[in-house]
Amino acid sequence: MALIKLAVSPESEARVRETAGKHGTNVVENGTDSVILEFTGTKENIDSFVEIVRP
């Protein structure tokens, strides 16, 4: 399991949520400029997700 904090803008938040939903993550906290996601999976799956959402 990993908690992943991502910086988001109003323009990118929908894309981040869509991508997160496709990978089975849960939104733990949603702030004005960031979102914290809970990701459960193998190290390889987590690393792959991080590479996808990395700017």
KOLVOVO-430279 format. One record per residue: residue number from 1; z negated, x, y negated of N, C-alpha, C, O in turn; residue in one letter. Coordinates in pm, 1 decimal, padded with zeros to 6 digits. Layout:
<sites>
<site><num>NUM</num><n_up>Z</n_up><n_east>X</n_east><n_north>Y</n_north><ca_up>Z</ca_up><ca_east>X</ca_east><ca_north>Y</ca_north><c_up>Z</c_up><c_east>X</c_east><c_north>Y</c_north><o_up>Z</o_up><o_east>X</o_east><o_north>Y</o_north><residu>A</residu></site>
...
</sites>
This chain:
<sites>
<site><num>1</num><n_up>00000.0</n_up><n_east>00084.1</n_east><n_north>00117.3</n_north><ca_up>00000.0</ca_up><ca_east>00000.0</ca_east><ca_north>00000.0</ca_north><c_up>00000.0</c_up><c_east>00088.9</c_east><c_north>-00124.0</c_north><o_up>-00060.8</o_up><o_east>00195.9</o_east><o_north>-00125.9</o_north><residu>M</residu></site>
<site><num>2</num><n_up>00069.4</n_up><n_east>00042.0</n_east><n_north>-00227.2</n_north><ca_up>00074.5</ca_up><ca_east>00114.9</ca_east><ca_north>-00353.1</ca_north><c_up>00068.2</c_up><c_east>00015.3</c_east><c_north>-00467.8</c_north><o_up>00122.6</o_up><o_east>-00094.8</o_east><o_north>-00459.4</o_north><residu>A</residu></site>
<site><num>3</num><n_up>00001.4</n_up><n_east>00055.4</n_east><n_north>-00574.1</n_north><ca_up>00006.3</ca_up><ca_east>-00018.0</ca_east><ca_north>-00700.1</ca_north><c_up>00098.0</c_up><c_east>00060.9</c_east><c_north>-00791.2</c_north><o_up>00079.1</o_up><o_east>00180.8</o_east><o_north>-00811.7</o_north><residu>L</residu></site>
<site><num>4</num><n_up>00196.7</n_up><n_east>-00006.6</n_east><n_north>-00845.3</n_north><ca_up>00299.4</ca_up><ca_east>00059.5</ca_east><ca_north>-00926.4</ca_north><c_up>00300.3</c_up><c_east>-00004.9</c_east><c_north>-01064.3</c_north><o_up>00322.0</o_up><o_east>-00125.4</o_east><o_north>-01077.0</o_north><residu>I</residu></site>
<site><num>5</num><n_up>00276.7</n_up><n_east>00075.2</n_east><n_north>-01167.2</n_north><ca_up>00277.9</ca_up><ca_east>00025.0</ca_east><ca_north>-01304.8</ca_north><c_up>00411.0</c_up><c_east>00063.7</c_east><c_north>-01368.3</c_north><o_up>00449.7</o_up><o_east>00180.6</o_east><o_north>-01369.8</o_north><residu>K</residu></site>
<site><num>6</num><n_up>00479.5</n_up><n_east>-00037.1</n_east><n_north>-01420.5</n_north><ca_up>00608.2</ca_up><ca_east>-00014.9</ca_east><ca_north>-01483.8</ca_north><c_up>00604.0</c_up><c_east>-00059.0</c_east><c_north>-01629.2</c_north><o_up>00550.6</o_up><o_east>-00165.2</o_east><o_north>-01661.1</o_north><residu>L</residu></site>
<site><num>7</num><n_up>00660.0</n_up><n_east>00022.0</n_east><n_north>-01716.3</n_north><ca_up>00678.2</ca_up><ca_east>-00019.0</ca_east><ca_north>-01854.6</ca_north><c_up>00797.6</c_up><c_east>-00114.3</c_east><c_north>-01858.3</c_north><o_up>00900.9</o_up><o_east>-00087.5</o_east><o_north>-01797.0</o_north><residu>A</residu></site>
<site><num>8</num><n_up>00783.0</n_up><n_east>-00224.5</n_east><n_north>-01929.8</n_north><ca_up>00891.7</ca_up><ca_east>-00321.1</ca_east><ca_north>-01941.8</ca_north><c_up>00907.6</c_up><c_east>-00362.2</c_east><c_north>-02087.4</c_north><o_up>00813.4</o_up><o_east>-00358.2</o_east><o_north>-02166.6</o_north><residu>V</residu></site>
<site><num>9</num><n_up>01028.3</n_up><n_east>-00401.1</n_east><n_north>-02119.0</n_north><ca_up>01057.7</ca_up><ca_east>-00461.5</ca_east><ca_north>-02248.8</ca_north><c_up>01091.3</c_up><c_east>-00606.9</c_east><c_north>-02220.9</c_north><o_up>01113.1</o_up><o_east>-00644.4</o_east><o_north>-02105.7</o_north><residu>S</residu></site>
<site><num>10</num><n_up>01095.7</n_up><n_east>-00689.2</n_east><n_north>-02324.9</n_north><ca_up>01135.0</ca_up><ca_east>-00828.9</ca_east><ca_north>-02301.4</ca_north><c_up>01271.2</c_up><c_east>-00839.5</c_east><c_north>-02232.4</c_north><o_up>01294.3</o_up><o_east>-00932.1</o_east><o_north>-02154.7</o_north><residu>P</residu></site>
<site><num>11</num><n_up>01360.2</n_up><n_east>-00745.8</n_east><n_north>-02260.2</n_north><ca_up>01493.7</ca_up><ca_east>-00747.8</ca_east><ca_north>-02201.6</ca_north><c_up>01492.9</c_up><c_east>-00704.4</c_east><c_north>-02055.2</c_north><o_up>01573.2</o_up><o_east>-00754.6</o_east><o_north>-01976.5</o_north><residu>E</residu></site>
<site><num>12</num><n_up>01405.2</n_up><n_east>-00613.5</n_east><n_north>-02017.2</n_north><ca_up>01406.4</ca_up><ca_east>-00560.4</ca_east><ca_north>-01880.8</ca_north><c_up>01310.6</c_up><c_east>-00632.2</c_east><c_north>-01786.1</c_north><o_up>01318.9</o_up><o_east>-00613.0</o_east><o_north>-01664.8</o_north><residu>S</residu></site>
<site><num>13</num><n_up>01221.7</n_up><n_east>-00712.7</n_east><n_north>-01837.8</n_north><ca_up>01120.1</ca_up><ca_east>-00774.7</ca_east><ca_north>-01752.2</ca_north><c_up>01180.7</c_up><c_east>-00863.0</c_east><c_north>-01643.3</c_north><o_up>01135.6</o_up><o_east>-00858.0</o_east><o_north>-01528.9</o_north><residu>E</residu></site>
<site><num>14</num><n_up>01280.1</n_up><n_east>-00942.2</n_east><n_north>-01675.4</n_north><ca_up>01342.5</ca_up><ca_east>-01030.2</ca_east><ca_north>-01575.8</ca_north><c_up>01407.0</c_up><c_east>-00948.7</c_east><c_north>-01464.8</c_north><o_up>01396.0</o_up><o_east>-00984.9</o_east><o_north>-01347.6</o_north><residu>A</residu></site>
<site><num>15</num><n_up>01474.3</n_up><n_east>-00839.2</n_east><n_north>-01499.5</n_north><ca_up>01537.7</ca_up><ca_east>-00753.2</ca_east><ca_north>-01398.7</ca_north><c_up>01432.9</c_up><c_east>-00689.5</c_east><c_north>-01308.1</c_north><o_up>01451.7</o_up><o_east>-00681.2</o_east><o_north>-01186.7</o_north><residu>R</residu></site>
<site><num>16</num><n_up>01322.7</n_up><n_east>-00644.5</n_east><n_north>-01367.3</n_north><ca_up>01215.3</ca_up><ca_east>-00583.4</ca_east><ca_north>-01288.4</ca_north><c_up>01156.0</c_up><c_east>-00686.3</c_east><c_north>-01192.8</c_north><o_up>01133.9</o_up><o_east>-00655.3</o_east><o_north>-01075.8</o_north><residu>V</residu></site>
<site><num>17</num><n_up>01130.0</n_up><n_east>-00807.4</n_east><n_north>-01239.9</n_north><ca_up>01073.4</ca_up><ca_east>-00912.0</ca_east><ca_north>-01153.4</ca_north><c_up>01171.0</c_up><c_east>-00949.0</c_east><c_north>-01041.6</c_north><o_up>01129.2</o_up><o_east>-00970.3</o_east><o_north>-00927.7</o_north><residu>R</residu></site>
<site><num>18</num><n_up>01299.4</n_up><n_east>-00956.9</n_east><n_north>-01072.7</n_north><ca_up>01398.9</ca_up><ca_east>-00989.9</ca_east><ca_north>-00971.5</ca_north><c_up>01404.1</c_up><c_east>-00880.9</c_east><c_north>-00864.0</c_north><o_up>01403.8</o_up><o_east>-00911.0</o_east><o_north>-00744.6</o_north><residu>E</residu></site>
<site><num>19</num><n_up>01408.6</n_up><n_east>-00756.1</n_east><n_north>-00906.3</n_north><ca_up>01412.1</ca_up><ca_east>-00644.6</ca_east><ca_north>-00812.6</ca_north><c_up>01284.4</c_up><c_east>-00641.3</c_east><c_north>-00728.6</c_north><o_up>01289.4</o_up><o_east>-00618.9</o_east><o_north>-00607.7</o_north><residu>T</residu></site>
<site><num>20</num><n_up>01171.4</n_up><n_east>-00663.4</n_east><n_north>-00793.0</n_north><ca_up>01043.6</ca_up><ca_east>-00664.0</ca_east><ca_north>-00721.0</ca_north><c_up>01040.3</c_up><c_east>-00775.3</c_east><c_north>-00616.7</c_north><o_up>00995.2</o_up><o_east>-00753.8</o_east><o_north>-00504.2</o_north><residu>A</residu></site>
<site><num>21</num><n_up>01087.3</n_up><n_east>-00892.7</n_east><n_north>-00653.1</n_north><ca_up>01089.1</ca_up><ca_east>-01004.7</ca_east><ca_north>-00559.9</ca_north><c_up>01176.0</c_up><c_east>-00978.8</c_east><c_north>-00438.5</c_north><o_up>01141.7</o_up><o_east>-01019.8</o_east><o_north>-00327.6</o_north><residu>G</residu></site>
<site><num>22</num><n_up>01287.4</n_up><n_east>-00911.8</n_east><n_north>-00457.9</n_north><ca_up>01377.6</ca_up><ca_east>-00879.8</ca_east><ca_north>-00347.2</ca_north><c_up>01313.9</c_up><c_east>-00781.6</c_east><c_north>-00248.7</c_north><o_up>01353.3</o_up><o_east>-00775.4</o_east><o_north>-00132.2</o_north><residu>K</residu></site>
<site><num>23</num><n_up>01215.6</n_up><n_east>-00705.2</n_east><n_north>-00296.0</n_north><ca_up>01152.3</ca_up><ca_east>-00604.2</ca_east><ca_north>-00210.8</ca_north><c_up>01013.4</c_up><c_east>-00646.6</c_east><c_north>-00164.6</c_north><o_up>00940.2</o_up><o_east>-00565.9</o_east><o_north>-00107.3</o_north><residu>H</residu></site>
<site><num>24</num><n_up>00976.6</n_up><n_east>-00770.9</n_east><n_north>-00188.4</n_north><ca_up>00851.7</ca_up><ca_east>-00823.9</ca_east><ca_north>-00135.1</ca_north><c_up>00726.0</c_up><c_east>-00776.3</c_east><c_north>-00204.7</c_north><o_up>00619.0</o_up><o_east>-00774.6</o_east><o_north>-00143.8</o_north><residu>G</residu></site>
<site><num>25</num><n_up>00736.2</n_up><n_east>-00737.8</n_east><n_north>-00329.8</n_north><ca_up>00616.1</ca_up><ca_east>-00696.6</ca_east><ca_north>-00402.8</ca_north><c_up>00549.0</c_up><c_east>-00817.0</c_east><c_north>-00466.2</c_north><o_up>00610.1</o_up><o_east>-00922.3</o_east><o_north>-00484.0</o_north><residu>T</residu></site>
<site><num>26</num><n_up>00423.0</n_up><n_east>-00799.4</n_east><n_north>-00499.6</n_north><ca_up>00346.8</ca_up><ca_east>-00903.0</ca_east><ca_north>-00569.0</ca_north><c_up>00309.7</c_up><c_east>-00852.9</c_east><c_north>-00707.4</c_north><o_up>00271.0</o_up><o_east>-00737.2</o_east><o_north>-00723.4</o_north><residu>N</residu></site>
<site><num>27</num><n_up>00321.2</n_up><n_east>-00938.9</n_east><n_north>-00807.4</n_north><ca_up>00278.5</ca_up><ca_east>-00902.9</ca_east><ca_north>-00942.0</ca_north><c_up>00127.4</c_up><c_east>-00917.5</c_east><c_north>-00947.7</c_north><o_up>00073.9</o_up><o_east>-01026.0</o_east><o_north>-00924.7</o_north><residu>V</residu></site>
<site><num>28</num><n_up>00058.3</n_up><n_east>-00807.2</n_east><n_north>-00978.4</n_north><ca_up>-00086.9</ca_up><ca_east>-00807.0</ca_east><ca_north>-00986.6</ca_north><c_up>-00130.5</c_up><c_east>-00837.1</c_east><c_north>-01129.2</c_north><o_up>-00224.9</o_up><o_east>-00913.0</o_east><o_north>-01151.3</o_north><residu>V</residu></site>
<site><num>29</num><n_up>-00061.8</n_up><n_east>-00777.5</n_east><n_north>-01225.4</n_north><ca_up>-00096.1</ca_up><ca_east>-00797.6</ca_east><ca_north>-01365.9</ca_north><c_up>00030.1</c_up><c_east>-00789.4</c_east><c_north>-01449.8</c_north><o_up>00118.7</o_up><o_east>-00707.7</o_east><o_north>-01424.8</o_north><residu>E</residu></site>
<site><num>30</num><n_up>00036.0</n_up><n_east>-00875.2</n_east><n_north>-01548.7</n_north><ca_up>00151.1</ca_up><ca_east>-00877.9</ca_east><ca_north>-01637.7</ca_north><c_up>00100.7</c_up><c_east>-00863.7</c_east><c_north>-01780.6</c_north><o_up>00028.3</o_up><o_east>-00949.9</o_east><o_north>-01830.3</o_north><residu>N</residu></site>
<site><num>31</num><n_up>00139.2</n_up><n_east>-00754.4</n_east><n_north>-01846.6</n_north><ca_up>00100.9</ca_up><ca_east>-00732.6</ca_east><ca_north>-01984.6</ca_north><c_up>00219.8</c_up><c_east>-00751.1</c_east><c_north>-02076.5</c_north><o_up>00328.7</o_up><o_east>-00787.7</o_east><o_north>-02032.3</o_north><residu>G</residu></site>
<site><num>32</num><n_up>00198.6</n_up><n_east>-00725.8</n_east><n_north>-02203.9</n_north><ca_up>00306.7</ca_up><ca_east>-00743.0</ca_east><ca_north>-02300.7</ca_north><c_up>00412.9</c_up><c_east>-00634.6</c_east><c_north>-02288.3</c_north><o_up>00529.7</o_up><o_east>-00657.9</o_east><o_north>-02319.3</o_north><residu>T</residu></site>
<site><num>33</num><n_up>00372.4</n_up><n_east>-00515.6</n_east><n_north>-02243.1</n_north><ca_up>00469.7</ca_up><ca_east>-00406.1</ca_east><ca_north>-02232.6</ca_north><c_up>00467.9</c_up><c_east>-00336.9</c_east><c_north>-02096.8</c_north><o_up>00528.1</o_up><o_east>-00230.8</o_east><o_north>-02080.5</o_north><residu>D</residu></site>
<site><num>34</num><n_up>00399.0</n_up><n_east>-00396.6</n_east><n_north>-01998.5</n_north><ca_up>00395.4</ca_up><ca_east>-00337.9</ca_east><ca_north>-01864.9</ca_north><c_up>00366.8</c_up><c_east>-00445.0</c_east><c_north>-01760.3</c_north><o_up>00321.2</o_up><o_east>-00555.1</o_east><o_north>-01791.0</o_north><residu>S</residu></site>
<site><num>35</num><n_up>00395.2</n_up><n_east>-00408.6</n_east><n_north>-01636.8</n_north><ca_up>00366.2</ca_up><ca_east>-00495.6</ca_east><ca_north>-01523.8</ca_north><c_up>00314.3</c_up><c_east>-00405.8</c_east><c_north>-01411.5</c_north><o_up>00364.1</o_up><o_east>-00295.0</o_east><o_north>-01391.5</o_north><residu>V</residu></site>
<site><num>36</num><n_up>00213.5</n_up><n_east>-00454.8</n_east><n_north>-01338.5</n_north><ca_up>00160.1</ca_up><ca_east>-00381.1</ca_east><ca_north>-01224.6</ca_north><c_up>00198.1</c_up><c_east>-00458.0</c_east><c_north>-01098.7</c_north><o_up>00170.5</o_up><o_east>-00577.3</o_east><o_north>-01085.8</o_north><residu>I</residu></site>
<site><num>37</num><n_up>00262.1</n_up><n_east>-00386.8</n_east><n_north>-01006.5</n_north><ca_up>00310.0</ca_up><ca_east>-00446.5</ca_east><ca_north>-00882.6</ca_north><c_up>00232.0</c_up><c_east>-00390.7</c_east><c_north>-00764.9</c_north><o_up>00193.8</o_up><o_east>-00273.7</o_east><o_north>-00763.8</o_north><residu>L</residu></site>
<site><num>38</num><n_up>00209.0</n_up><n_east>-00475.8</n_east><n_north>-00665.7</n_north><ca_up>00149.1</ca_up><ca_east>-00433.2</ca_east><ca_north>-00540.0</ca_north><c_up>00259.8</c_up><c_east>-00428.4</c_east><c_north>-00435.8</c_north><o_up>00328.2</o_up><o_east>-00528.0</o_east><o_north>-00412.2</o_north><residu>E</residu></site>
<site><num>39</num><n_up>00277.0</n_up><n_east>-00313.6</n_east><n_north>-00374.5</n_north><ca_up>00381.9</ca_up><ca_east>-00294.6</ca_east><ca_north>-00275.2</ca_north><c_up>00316.3</c_up><c_east>-00252.8</c_east><c_north>-00145.8</c_north><o_up>00242.3</o_up><o_east>-00154.5</o_east><o_north>-00141.9</o_north><residu>F</residu></site>
<site><num>40</num><n_up>00343.2</n_up><n_east>-00327.1</n_east><n_north>-00039.6</n_north><ca_up>00291.0</ca_up><ca_east>-00293.4</ca_east><ca_north>00092.3</ca_north><c_up>00408.2</c_up><c_east>-00257.3</c_east><c_north>00181.9</c_north><o_up>00502.3</o_up><o_east>-00335.3</o_east><o_north>00196.6</o_north><residu>T</residu></site>
<site><num>41</num><n_up>00402.4</n_up><n_east>-00141.1</n_east><n_north>00240.6</n_north><ca_up>00509.6</ca_up><ca_east>-00096.8</ca_east><ca_north>00328.6</ca_north><c_up>00490.3</c_up><c_east>00048.2</c_east><c_north>00365.9</c_north><o_up>00387.2</o_up><o_east>00108.6</o_east><o_north>00336.5</o_north><residu>G</residu></site>
<site><num>42</num><n_up>00590.1</n_up><n_east>00102.6</n_east><n_north>00430.6</n_north><ca_up>00584.3</ca_up><ca_east>00243.0</ca_east><ca_north>00469.7</ca_north><c_up>00603.6</c_up><c_east>00331.7</c_east><c_north>00346.7</c_north><o_up>00651.1</o_up><o_east>00287.2</o_east><o_north>00242.2</o_north><residu>T</residu></site>
<site><num>43</num><n_up>00565.8</n_up><n_east>00457.2</n_east><n_north>00362.3</n_north><ca_up>00584.6</ca_up><ca_east>00552.6</ca_east><ca_north>00253.1</ca_north><c_up>00731.5</c_up><c_east>00559.0</c_east><c_north>00212.7</c_north><o_up>00763.8</o_up><o_east>00567.8</o_east><o_north>00094.3</o_north><residu>K</residu></site>
<site><num>44</num><n_up>00818.9</n_up><n_east>00554.6</n_east><n_north>00310.7</n_north><ca_up>00962.3</ca_up><ca_east>00562.9</ca_east><ca_north>00283.0</ca_north><c_up>01009.7</c_up><c_east>00441.2</c_east><c_north>00202.1</c_north><o_up>01088.8</o_up><o_east>00455.6</o_east><o_north>00108.8</o_north><residu>E</residu></site>
<site><num>45</num><n_up>00961.4</n_up><n_east>00321.8</n_east><n_north>00238.1</n_north><ca_up>00998.7</ca_up><ca_east>00200.6</ca_east><ca_north>00164.7</ca_north><c_up>00945.4</c_up><c_east>00204.1</c_east><c_north>00021.6</c_north><o_up>01014.8</o_up><o_east>00164.7</o_east><o_north>-00072.1</o_north><residu>N</residu></site>
<site><num>46</num><n_up>00823.7</n_up><n_east>00250.9</n_east><n_north>00005.7</n_north><ca_up>00765.1</ca_up><ca_east>00260.9</ca_east><ca_north>-00127.9</ca_north><c_up>00843.5</c_up><c_east>00361.4</c_east><c_north>-00211.4</c_north><o_up>00876.8</o_up><o_east>00334.0</o_east><o_north>-00326.7</o_north><residu>I</residu></site>
<site><num>47</num><n_up>00872.8</n_up><n_east>00477.5</n_east><n_north>-00153.7</n_north><ca_up>00950.0</ca_up><ca_east>00579.2</ca_east><ca_north>-00225.8</ca_north><c_up>01087.9</c_up><c_east>00526.7</c_east><c_north>-00265.1</c_north><o_up>01136.2</o_up><o_east>00554.3</o_east><o_north>-00375.0</o_north><residu>D</residu></site>
<site><num>48</num><n_up>01150.4</n_up><n_east>00452.1</n_east><n_north>-00176.4</n_north><ca_up>01282.0</ca_up><ca_east>00394.2</ca_east><ca_north>-00204.4</ca_north><c_up>01273.9</c_up><c_east>00295.4</c_east><c_north>-00321.2</c_north><o_up>01359.3</o_up><o_east>00296.7</o_east><o_north>-00409.9</o_north><residu>S</residu></site>
<site><num>49</num><n_up>01171.9</n_up><n_east>00210.6</n_east><n_north>-00321.0</n_north><ca_up>01154.3</ca_up><ca_east>00115.1</ca_east><ca_north>-00429.5</ca_north><c_up>01132.6</c_up><c_east>00186.3</c_east><c_north>-00562.3</c_north><o_up>01190.4</o_up><o_east>00148.6</o_east><o_north>-00664.3</o_north><residu>F</residu></site>
<site><num>50</num><n_up>01049.4</n_up><n_east>00288.8</n_east><n_north>-00560.4</n_north><ca_up>01022.3</ca_up><ca_east>00364.5</ca_east><ca_north>-00683.4</ca_north><c_up>01151.7</c_up><c_east>00424.7</c_east><c_north>-00738.4</c_north><o_up>01173.7</o_up><o_east>00423.5</o_east><o_north>-00859.6</o_north><residu>V</residu></site>
<site><num>51</num><n_up>01235.9</n_up><n_east>00476.5</n_east><n_north>-00652.0</n_north><ca_up>01363.7</ca_up><ca_east>00533.0</ca_east><ca_north>-00697.3</ca_north><c_up>01452.8</c_up><c_east>00424.5</c_east><c_north>-00759.4</c_north><o_up>01524.3</o_up><o_east>00451.3</o_east><o_north>-00856.0</o_north><residu>E</residu></site>
<site><num>52</num><n_up>01449.1</n_up><n_east>00303.5</n_east><n_north>-00705.1</n_north><ca_up>01530.8</ca_up><ca_east>00194.4</ca_east><ca_north>-00758.3</ca_north><c_up>01487.1</c_up><c_east>00155.7</c_east><c_north>-00898.4</c_north><o_up>01571.2</o_up><o_east>00130.7</o_east><o_north>-00984.7</o_north><residu>I</residu></site>
<site><num>53</num><n_up>01355.8</n_up><n_east>00150.3</n_east><n_north>-00922.2</n_north><ca_up>01307.4</ca_up><ca_east>00102.1</ca_east><ca_north>-01052.5</ca_north><c_up>01286.6</c_up><c_east>00213.9</c_east><c_north>-01153.8</c_north><o_up>01258.1</o_up><o_east>00187.7</o_east><o_north>-01270.6</o_north><residu>V</residu></site>
<site><num>54</num><n_up>01300.8</n_up><n_east>00336.7</n_east><n_north>-01109.8</n_north><ca_up>01284.8</ca_up><ca_east>00450.4</ca_east><ca_north>-01202.7</ca_north><c_up>01399.1</c_up><c_east>00450.0</c_east><c_north>-01302.8</c_north><o_up>01515.2</o_up><o_east>00433.8</o_east><o_north>-01265.3</o_north><residu>R</residu></site>
<site><num>55</num><n_up>01365.4</n_up><n_east>00468.2</n_east><n_north>-01433.6</n_north><ca_up>01472.0</ca_up><ca_east>00468.7</ca_east><ca_north>-01535.8</ca_north><c_up>01563.9</c_up><c_east>00588.9</c_east><c_north>-01525.5</c_north><o_up>01657.4</o_up><o_east>00602.2</o_east><o_north>-01604.5</o_north><residu>P</residu></site>
</sites>
